[in-house]
Amino acid sequence: MGNKKEIDEPKISKKELEKQNKTLKNIFIGLGIFIFVIIIVSLSINSAKHFEYKGVEFNVIKEGKIIFYNAVFPEYHRITGKHIRDYNFYLRNNPRKLENIPFDGEVILRKDTVINITKEFNCDGDGIIAVGNLVQVLERFGTKVIRDPEAGCDAMGGEYIFIQIREGEETSIEQFAPTCYNLYVNDCEILEVTEKFIVELLVKARKNTG
């Protein structure tokens, strides 16, 4: 019988073992950094689609090249006060950027609103959109909107909201009586000033509902 030769397994030196452990450690560290970056990017993308402004939550919705800012609020019956449905508001301007429009006052709601316009603000169609959106939002909050060129501010009784959209040197909102407002439009910024008023209305409604 012949002698069996034993096959010696290659021995790994201590230096080579340390090198392998270091390489493995670097792989795990790199993998951890990669996962961390993925999480941060995902959170950043998610936060870019959702944000809160003065207690009101907004969703950023892209339709092609157009960006909308969406908020959801409950709609109540203007007479009974009973909850009807949840209503979606869509703005064209970022609510945070509308802070640049001065408004020293607060929105006070009444059952009736008069909206008058001192001139035709076409503004490439923005005028029609702006007034239409303002009327729609006010009606969703239970106020009946009418247009009466003969009506003026009810400074003493405050029985109705009076909104006058007029040209001004600066786009801004002036509350010149408890329920009376001048919305000044400069450089065709009628969409901006009406949406500023809408945002203040949403903020007020959110505070009232808690």
Buried (B, 14 or more C-beta within 10 A) or exposed (E): EEEEEEEEEEEEEEEEEEEEEEEEEEEEEEEEEEEEEEEEEEEEEEEEEEBEBBEBEBBBEEEEEEEBBBBEBEBBEBEEEEEEEEBEBEBBBBBEEBEEBEBEBEBBBBEBBBBBBEEEBEBEEBBEBBBEBBBEBBBBBBBEBEEEEEBEBBEEEBEBBBBBBBEBEEBBBBBEBBBBBBBBBBEBBBBBBBBBBBBBBBBBBBEEEE
